[in-house]
Amino acid sequence: MMQADPRGKGDQPVTASTPVSDPPGEAKRPAPASPSTARALNDRLALRLLQEHGPLTAARLKELTGLSRPSVADLVERLGAAGLIEVVGASEQRRRGPNARIYGIVADRAHLAGLDVRTHSVSVLVTDLLGATLAESSAPVDPAASTGAAVARAVGLLADTAARAGVPELRAVGVGAPGLVTPGTGELRDSSGLPPWHRALVPVLRERFAGTVLVENETNLAAVAEQRAGAARDRDTFVLLWLGHGVGAAVVLDGALRRGASGGTGEIGFLPVPGTRVLPGRDSCEGGYHSLASSAAIEELAAAHGLVAAPAPHEPPAAALVRRAVRDTESPATAVRTRADAFLDALADQVVLGAASVVAILDPGCVLLGGETGRAGGAVLAARVARRLARLTPLATEVRPTALGGGAVLRGALLMALDHAQQELFGG
């Protein structure tokens, strides 16, 4: 399953040594690694540097790894013979003799795909081993369609997109979907409100495609993407609060994504909160935080404030309403501005209850507002939630909007597939 960025706070550089048992009271001393182990570690280090920095000369690899010139020459030869790296150019630096060769990872050594599976649609992204986009597509899925027809629609979209990219085989496919994912098995468990074709999709993907199919909760994948390339790049501990059709949260602590014993970390929709008429139960989150921050709850809140918005293509009504309210806060008309402010203040009052709960328990220092509603509210909603949160807790906490927009889940699914493929090829 998806792991957080290996360069997290608690990680230490890999060394060519293994621990041994020492007498009590004495410091443990590393035993020297075997030559084959040292070579594997050096190769892995070089591949990681080529991932992070892009193509490099042998001289630059020597500087970054600290290895001797002969050792670098040996690893370049090994990785080239294995088909993992190739010469991609020559240095333009002026020097006597031929210019130095530049080595890069063989991008087409493996091909990957990410899927973002929503209630009424599927999006697909196919890339090479370096993450360069080769083809992408999306398609609606008729909610009235049978399970078989919906699964065939999603599987066909992946196959067609891979064919359009000229990819004969996918080494890994990452799938992001709402609902609970069982740790270890990757099974997408039944959750209230989700269509049955979601659970049926993954087994069919595993039958149809030879590569590894990995599954993760959509909010978790969005958090990983935000940590790698979005609003949480400077944080190793944070919570992403997902405000979409339903609500959820992803928890990243000390650089690692936390899933919980049953994969249910972040099922904040079931959180009992004030302001609801009933309590949630094991089969329904109605009456929990879901009843205050889901799309249906936001549409109801907007109606109570007399706020309407024209339907927007590819955007849920609740997100369109929030986006309209944010825009209306800049209106020259006092009545329009007042109505928008009142609605956004009421929405922030409801959203902050979930944020305050996770802050009180986890002290993450940063809460991201994501999902369609969180993205629509942007910095305006985040600022309102931050002010209320500061009154509810003594724990200093930033509130930020997410940065990657609607592609965060797809980006996270692709990163999951990429991590898996690179670990298989490069070692981990």
C-alpha positions in Angstrom: 0.0 0.0 0.0 0.9 3.6 -0.3 3.7 4.8 2.0 4.5 8.4 2.7 7.6 10.1 1.3 10.6 8.0 2.5 12.4 11.3 3.2 10.1 11.9 6.2 11.3 13.3 9.5 12.1 10.1 11.3 14.0 8.4 8.5 17.8 7.9 8.5 20.1 7.3 5.5 20.5 3.6 4.6 24.0 2.3 5.4 25.8 -0.8 4.3 25.7 -2.4 7.7 23.4 -4.7 9.8 22.9 -4.7 13.6 24.5 -7.4 15.7 24.0 -8.3 19.3 26.5 -6.8 21.8 27.0 -7.6 25.5 24.7 -5.6 27.8 25.9 -2.2 28.5 28.1 -1.9 25.4 27.1 0.2 22.4 25.9 -1.7 19.4 28.4 -1.7 16.5 27.4 -2.4 12.9 28.8 -5.4 11.3 30.2 -4.9 7.8 27.9 -5.8 5.0 28.8 -8.4 2.4 30.0 -7.1 -1.0 26.8 -8.1 -2.7 24.7 -6.3 0.0 26.9 -3.2 -0.3 26.5 -3.2 -4.1 22.7 -3.5 -3.8 22.6 -0.6 -1.4 24.8 1.5 -3.6 22.6 0.7 -6.7 19.5 1.7 -4.7 21.1 4.9 -3.6 22.1 5.8 -7.2 18.6 5.1 -8.5 17.0 7.2 -5.8 19.3 10.1 -6.7 18.4 9.7 -10.4 14.7 9.8 -9.4 15.1 12.9 -7.2 17.6 14.9 -9.4 16.9 13.6 -12.9 19.7 12.6 -15.3 23.3 12.8 -13.8 26.8 12.3 -14.9 29.0 9.7 -13.3 31.0 12.6 -11.7 27.9 14.0 -10.2 26.8 10.6 -8.9 30.3 10.3 -7.3 29.7 13.6 -5.5 26.2 12.8 -4.3 26.9 9.2 -3.2 30.4 9.7 -1.8 31.5 6.6 -3.6 34.8 6.2 -5.3 35.1 6.6 -9.1 35.6 2.8 -9.7 32.5 2.0 -7.5 30.4 4.5 -9.5 31.7 3.1 -12.8 30.8 -0.4 -11.6 27.2 0.5 -10.5 26.6 2.4 -13.8 27.6 -0.7 -15.7 25.4 -2.9 -13.5 22.3 -0.7 -13.8 22.8 -0.3 -17.5 23.1 -4.0 -18.0 19.9 -4.5 -16.0 18.1 -2.1 -18.3 17.4 0.3 -15.5 19.4 3.3 -16.7 20.7 4.5 -20.1 22.7 7.3 -21.6 20.4 10.2 -22.3 22.8 12.8 -23.4 26.2 14.4 -22.9 27.4 17.1 -20.6 27.8 20.5 -22.3 30.6 21.5 -19.9 33.8 22.3 -21.8 36.5 19.8 -21.0 39.3 18.0 -22.8 38.3 14.9 -24.6 34.7 13.7 -25.1 31.9 15.3 -23.0 30.8 13.2 -20.0 27.8 10.9 -20.5 24.6 11.7 -18.7 22.7 8.8 -17.3 19.0 8.6 -16.6 16.4 6.0 -15.6 14.8 4.1 -18.5 11.4 5.6 -18.4 9.6 2.9 -20.5 11.0 0.1 -18.4 7.5 0.0 -16.7 4.1 1.6 -17.3 1.6 2.5 -14.6 -1.9 3.7 -14.2 -3.9 5.5 -11.6 -7.7 5.4 -11.2 -10.0 7.8 -9.3 -13.2 5.9 -8.8 -16.1 8.2 -7.8 -19.8 7.5 -7.3 -20.8 8.5 -10.8 -17.5 8.6 -12.7 -14.0 7.2 -13.3 -10.8 9.0 -14.2 -7.7 7.3 -15.5 -4.0 8.4 -15.9 -1.3 6.3 -17.6 2.3 7.2 -17.1 5.8 5.8 -17.6 8.2 4.8 -14.8 9.1 8.5 -14.2 5.5 9.6 -13.9 5.3 11.4 -17.3 1.8 11.4 -18.5 1.2 9.3 -21.6 -2.6 9.4 -21.7 -5.5 10.3 -19.5 -9.3 10.2 -19.8 -12.5 10.2 -17.7 -16.0 9.1 -18.2 -19.3 9.2 -16.4 -20.8 6.0 -15.0 -24.6 5.8 -15.1 -25.9 5.4 -11.5 -28.8 3.4 -12.9 -26.4 1.0 -14.7 -26.1 -2.6 -13.5 -23.0 -3.6 -11.5 -21.7 -5.5 -14.5 -22.2 -2.7 -16.9 -20.6 -0.1 -14.5 -17.5 -2.4 -14.0 -17.2 -3.0 -17.7 -17.3 0.8 -18.3 -14.5 1.4 -15.8 -12.3 -1.5 -17.0 -12.8 -0.6 -20.6 -11.8 3.0 -19.9 -8.5 1.8 -18.4 -7.8 -0.6 -21.3 -8.6 2.0 -23.9 -6.5 4.7 -22.2 -3.5 2.3 -22.0 -4.0 1.4 -25.7 -4.1 5.0 -26.7 -0.8 5.5 -24.8 0.8 2.6 -26.7 1.3 0.6 -23.5 1.0 -3.1 -23.9 1.2 -4.0 -20.2 0.8 -2.2 -16.9 3.1 -3.1 -14.1 1.0 -1.5 -11.4 -2.4 0.1 -11.2 -3.4 2.3 -8.2 -7.1 2.7 -7.4 -8.5 5.4 -5.2 -12.1 5.0 -4.0 -14.3 6.1 -1.2 -14.9 3.7 1.7 -12.9 1.5 4.0 -9.9 -0.5 2.7 -8.8 -3.4 4.8 -5.1 -3.1 5.6 -3.0 -6.0 4.3 -5.5 -7.4 1.8 -6.5 -4.1 0.1 -10.1 -5.2 0.1 -12.6 -2.4 -0.5 -15.2 -3.0 2.2 -18.9 -2.3 2.0 -19.8 1.2 3.2 -23.2 2.8 3.3 -24.1 5.0 0.4 -21.5 3.5 -2.0 -22.6 1.8 -5.2 -22.0 -2.0 -5.3 -19.9 -1.8 -8.5 -17.1 -0.2 -6.5 -16.4 -3.5 -4.6 -16.8 -5.5 -7.8 -14.3 -3.5 -9.8 -11.0 -4.4 -8.1 -11.4 -8.2 -8.5 -12.1 -7.7 -12.2 -9.1 -5.4 -12.6 -6.9 -8.1 -11.0 -8.2 -10.7 -13.5 -7.9 -8.5 -16.5 -4.5 -6.9 -16.0 -1.2 -8.8 -15.3 0.2 -6.0 -13.1 -0.3 -5.5 -9.4 -3.6 -3.7 -8.5 -3.4 -1.6 -5.3 -6.4 0.0 -3.6 -6.5 2.9 -1.1 -9.1 5.2 0.3 -9.4 8.4 -1.7 -8.8 10.8 1.1 -5.6 9.0 2.1 -4.4 9.2 -1.5 -5.2 12.9 -1.6 -3.2 13.4 1.6 -0.2 11.6 0.2 -0.3 13.7 -3.0 -0.6 16.9 -1.0 2.4 15.9 1.1 4.5 15.1 -1.9 3.5 17.9 -4.2 0.8 20.1 -2.7 -0.1 22.2 0.4 1.6 19.9 2.9 5.1 19.7 1.4 6.5 21.5 4.4 4.7 19.3 6.9 5.4 15.8 8.2 2.4 15.8 10.5 -1.1 17.1 9.4 -4.7 16.1 8.8 -6.6 16.4 5.6 -10.3 17.1 6.2 -12.2 15.9 3.2 -15.5 17.8 2.5 -17.2 16.2 -0.5 -20.3 14.1 -1.1 -19.4 12.6 2.3 -16.8 13.6 4.8 -13.6 12.0 6.0 -10.1 12.7 7.2 -6.6 11.4 6.4 -4.0 11.4 9.1 -0.3 11.8 8.5 1.9 11.6 11.6 5.7 11.9 11.5 5.7 11.4 7.7 3.6 8.2 7.7 0.0 7.7 6.6 -1.9 6.2 9.5 -4.7 3.7 8.6 -5.7 2.2 11.9 -6.3 -1.4 12.9 -9.2 -1.9 10.5 -8.4 0.9 8.0 -10.9 3.2 9.6 -8.7 6.0 10.7 -10.4 9.3 9.6 -14.0 8.0 9.4 -15.0 11.3 10.9 -18.5 11.2 9.4 -19.5 8.9 12.3 -18.2 11.4 14.9 -21.0 12.4 17.3 -21.2 16.2 17.3 -23.6 18.8 18.8 -26.2 20.3 16.4 -27.6 17.0 15.0 -31.0 15.4 15.7 -29.9 11.8 16.2 -26.7 9.8 16.9 -24.9 7.9 14.3 -24.9 4.1 14.3 -22.7 1.3 12.9 -24.7 1.2 9.6 -25.2 4.9 9.1 -23.3 8.1 9.8 -26.5 10.2 9.7 -26.6 12.2 12.9 -22.8 12.4 13.1 -20.4 15.0 11.6 -21.6 13.8 8.2 -24.9 15.6 8.9 -23.2 18.9 9.3 -20.5 18.9 6.6 -21.7 16.6 3.8 -22.9 17.9 0.4 -26.5 17.4 1.4 -26.0 19.3 4.7 -24.3 22.2 2.9 -27.1 22.4 0.3 -29.6 22.6 3.1 -27.6 25.3 4.9 -27.4 27.3 1.7 -31.1 27.1 1.1 -31.7 28.4 4.7 -29.6 31.5 3.8 -31.4 32.1 0.5 -28.3 31.2 -1.5 -28.7 29.7 -5.0 -26.1 28.9 -7.7 -26.4 27.8 -11.3 -25.4 24.2 -11.8 -21.8 23.9 -12.8 -20.4 21.1 -15.1 -18.3 18.5 -13.3 -19.0 20.2 -9.9 -21.4 19.0 -7.1 -24.2 21.5 -6.2 -22.8 22.1 -2.7 -19.4 23.1 -4.1 -21.0 25.4 -6.6 -22.9 27.1 -3.8 -19.8 27.6 -1.7 -17.9 28.9 -4.7 -20.7 31.3 -5.4 -20.7 32.5 -1.8 -16.9 33.1 -1.9 -17.3 35.2 -5.0 -20.2 37.1 -3.5 -18.1 38.2 -0.5 -16.5 40.6 -3.0 -19.8 41.9 -4.4 -20.4 45.7 -4.3 -24.0 45.0 -3.3 -24.3 45.0 0.5 -27.2 42.6 0.7 -25.4 40.1 -1.5 -22.2 40.4 0.5 -24.0 40.1 3.8 -25.9 37.0 2.8 -22.7 35.3 1.5 -20.8 36.2 4.7 -23.6 34.8 6.9 -23.7 31.5 5.0 -19.9 31.1 5.1 -19.8 31.9 8.8 -22.5 29.3 9.4 -20.6 26.8 7.3 -17.4 27.4 9.2 -19.3 27.0 12.5 -20.2 23.5 11.3 -16.9 22.5 9.7 -14.8 23.6 12.7 -16.4 20.9 14.9 -14.7 18.2 13.0 -11.4 20.1 12.8 -11.4 20.8 16.6 -12.0 17.1 17.3 -9.0 15.9 15.4 -6.8 18.7 16.7 -7.7 17.9 20.3 -6.7 14.2 19.8 -3.8 14.4 17.4 -2.3 17.9 17.7 -1.3 17.8 14.0 -0.4 21.5 13.7 -2.0 21.8 10.3 -5.4 20.9 8.9 -6.0 20.9 5.2 -9.5 21.5 3.8 -10.0 19.3 0.7 -12.7 17.6 -1.3 -15.0 19.5 -3.6 -16.4 21.8 -0.9 -13.0 22.5 0.7 -11.5 23.4 -2.7 -14.5 25.6 -3.5 -14.1 27.5 -0.2 -10.4 28.0 -0.7 -8.6 30.4 1.5 -11.8 32.3 2.4 -13.3 29.3 4.1 -10.0 28.2 5.6 -9.5 31.6 7.3 -13.0 31.4 8.8 -12.4 27.9 10.2 -8.9 28.9 11.5 -10.4 31.8 13.5 -13.0 29.6 15.1 -10.5 26.8 15.8 -8.2 29.2 17.6 -11.1 29.9 20.0 -11.8 26.2 20.6 -8.3 24.9 21.3 -5.0 26.1 22.9 -3.1 24.1 20.3 -1.6 26.3 17.5 -3.0 24.9 14.2 -2.8 26.2 10.7 -5.8 25.7 8.4 -5.0 25.6 4.7 -6.9 24.9 1.5 -5.5 22.0 -0.5 -3.4 22.9 -3.5 -3.8 20.1 -6.1 -7.5 20.6 -6.9 -9.6 17.8 -8.3 -6.6 15.8 -9.4 -5.3 15.0 -5.9 -6.8 11.5 -5.7 -5.7 10.5 -9.2 -2.2 11.9 -8.4 -2.1 9.9 -5.2 -3.3 6.7 -6.9 -0.5 7.1 -9.5 2.1 7.7 -6.7 1.0 4.5 -5.0 1.5 2.6 -8.3 4.8 4.4 -8.9 6.2 3.6 -5.5 5.3 -0.1 -5.9 6.8 -0.4 -9.3 10.0 1.3 -8.4 10.4 -0.8 -5.2 10.0 -3.9 -7.3 12.5 -2.8 -9.9 15.0 -0.9 -7.7 14.6 -2.7 -4.4 13.3 -1.3 -1.2 
